[in-house]
Structures are given as structure tokens and as C-alpha cells.
Amino acid sequence: MAHTLTRRTLLTAGAGVATVAVVGGLAARDLSRPAPKPAGPDVPVGDARLIRIASSARGREVDF
């Protein structure tokens, strides 16, 4: 018993192939774009220091 290809089967297969091609093209386009640079903070550069302060609650010196 031979299977015959109908017009409906060919059109459905063609639509499936076209859908896969379009989705693959969109994915490739998105992957080829460079990643945006992360934005830095909108604050001026400050003074960063580490000091040790005696804590009465902890009973020891803590970093501040």
C-alpha cells in the first residue's frame, strides 16, 4: 500500500518549514546583536574607608 502525498500535506509541511526558518532567523538576529553596556551609577565617586568601632552590643570591635 503506497502512501500518496496530498496537496494539504505538502502545504502543511511547507508552512512548518517556513515557520522554523522565520523563528530561526529571528533567534539568530537576536543572538548576533552586541550586549548593551551596563550603566554606571549616577553618583559621584566617593571616599571609601574602613574603620573599626567598638560595639557595646557585640562586645567587640566591628568594621564600619
N, C-alpha and C positions, 0 to 999 in steps of 0.2 A: 504494500500500500504506500504510495508516494504522497508526500505532503506537498501541496501546491501553495505557493505564496500568493496571497490576495493583495489587492491594492491597499486595503485597510492595514494589513500587516506591514507593508513597505512604508506607508505614510507614518505609522506609529513608530517604527524603527528610526525613520529619518528625523522625526521630531525629537526622539530621545537622544540621538547623536547630536543634533543641533543644540539641545539644552545642555548637554555635557560640555560641548565646545564653548558655549557662552559662559557658563559658570566657571570653567577652567580659565578662560581668558580674563574674566573679572578677578579671579583669585591671583593670577599671575601679575596683573596690573597693580593690585594692592601690595603684593609682596615686593615688587620692584621699586616702589617709592621709598625714598630715604626716610628714616625715622626723624620726627621733629626734635629739635634740641630742647632739652628741659629748660624752663625759665628759671632764672635765679631769683632770690628773694628781693623784694623792693625796699630793703632796709640798708642803711649804710653799714660798712664794715665796723664792727665794734671792738671793744677791748675785751679779750678773753683771758681770764686769770683763774687760778685755782688756789684757794686759801683754805686753811684748816681752822675750824672754830670749835671751841669746847662746847659740848652739848650736855646740859644738866639732865635732860630727859633720858639720854642714852648712856650717860656716864662715861663718855669718851669724846675724843676729837673726831669731827666729821668733815668731809670735803664739802666746800661751798664754792 
